[in-house]
């Protein structure tokens, strides 16, 4: 069926306050999965708003 040709994506939205609270955990999880760029992205979003 059509689902064989559709790529599903999930989008997660965080408030700045929630991101500040969870960025360390997000970076840790990303690094454990070998996703260094994702880890840096989470960390840089916090530094950009300091």
C-alpha positions, -999 to +999 in steps of 0.1 A: +000+000+000+008+037+002+026+032+035+054+013+017+064+046+000+059+071+029+087+081+052+075+089+086+091+117+107+086+128+143+089+164+152+094+174+189+089+209+201+105+222+233+101+254+251+134+272+260+128+264+297+123+227+290+153+225+267+175+242+294+163+214+318+169+185+294+197+195+271+223+176+290+203+144+289+196+149+252+233+154+245+242+123+265+217+102+247+228+115+213+264+108+220+256+072+232+240+066+198+270+081+180+252+113+170+278+139+180+262+166+158+228+162+175+246+165+209+263+197+199+231+211+185+213+206+219+242+222+237+246+251+213+209+260+216+215+265+254+246+286+249+230+308+223+204+319+248+227+326+278 
